[in-house]
Amino acid sequence: MPKSTDRAYVIGIVAGEASGDQLGAHLMRSLLARNPRLHFVGIGGPKMEAAGAEILFPMEKLAVRGYVEVIRHYWEIVGIRRRLRRYFLRNPPALFIGVDAPDFNLDLEIDLRKAGIPTVQYVAPAVWAWRRERIQKVKQAVSALLTLFPFETRLYEGAGVPVCYVGHPLADLLADLPPPELVREELRVPIGVPVVAMLPGSRVSELENMAELFVRTAVKLNEQIENIRFLVPFASRDTKALFEAALYRVEPENLNLTMVIGHSLEAMAAADVVLVASGTASLEAALLKRPMVITYKMNRLSWWMLRKRAYLSFVGMPNILAGESVVPELLQDAATPETLAEAVKTLLYDKDARARLDTHFESMRHDLRQNTAEKAAAALMPLLSRVPV
């Protein structure tokens, strides 16, 4: 049961993966600064828990990507949503916030909103990329929609969804990180050696599909570049264990590789080039102004179904925001240890390419930096008008 007995102070909140955990914690702290008596209950990760959320179900249960993978865990996920719906209908919060995870949150929001609970979806479903029919479901589900990217606002406004562009909190959070040399010193990485950060995903399903690919890519680079170092951060011990299993299978020799739990931002900030599974981490790398290669592999059936329904030519957010191929994307069959190693090596040594990326990424940072936490909290305050301050 929630720690607070006064339901007026309770806010339901659900995040389904590491990026949502960070976004949720950021928003929670801003709301708590306005009203410290608020209490958050739902699903989240370590960052939301550290910010004060009471976790009813582990976030890792929702962190599944790909059609086949979702089908495998379907009944467990549906069971969690059913139990959470029952909990919130019996104990109505003053407000419910779904942080990303639209496949889980939208159905829950529809039921809660029908019961008179105000609902907010923080991070708009990417209807501009695929499954455009979901825009009507969003309209039915939310009292308010908070979007992270400016082009989303126009799309949802046109469909009659109450929407507010709040920018991306990462643009605020990453604006003043220390220079790479200082980060390397903190991570005990030598200055003057080539460093590649490798981020093979935050979900178990992603590591199952990509861990060995990343290990074999590191082996190729190690064969070609003297003194190269690799930094590999993980979202959890489970994902780290899968990567370690891939290392055991490949048995690389003399690979200078450092693995850490968390610290993904520091690893990217310390790197010369980032090899990243498509997702929020690619946006983080862009906001850190780090050259990157984007890659992704999933179950073949999931990939076929996803590409069949996609509207865009790109999967990486830096390219989507730019509207062009700014950074290389090597996906599915195009993603091999040889092609990935060559793309990383090119960015390590091509100064002109690195300079062009720096210009693109600086423009992106400017557009997305909106003091998001304050803007998002201000947008939610009218929905919390019945909560005492």
Order of alpha helices (4+ residues) and beta strands (2+ residues): beta-alpha-beta-alpha-beta-alpha-alpha-beta-alpha-beta-alpha-beta-alpha-beta-alpha-alpha-beta-alpha-beta-alpha-beta-alpha-beta-alpha-beta-alpha-alpha-beta-alpha-alpha-alpha
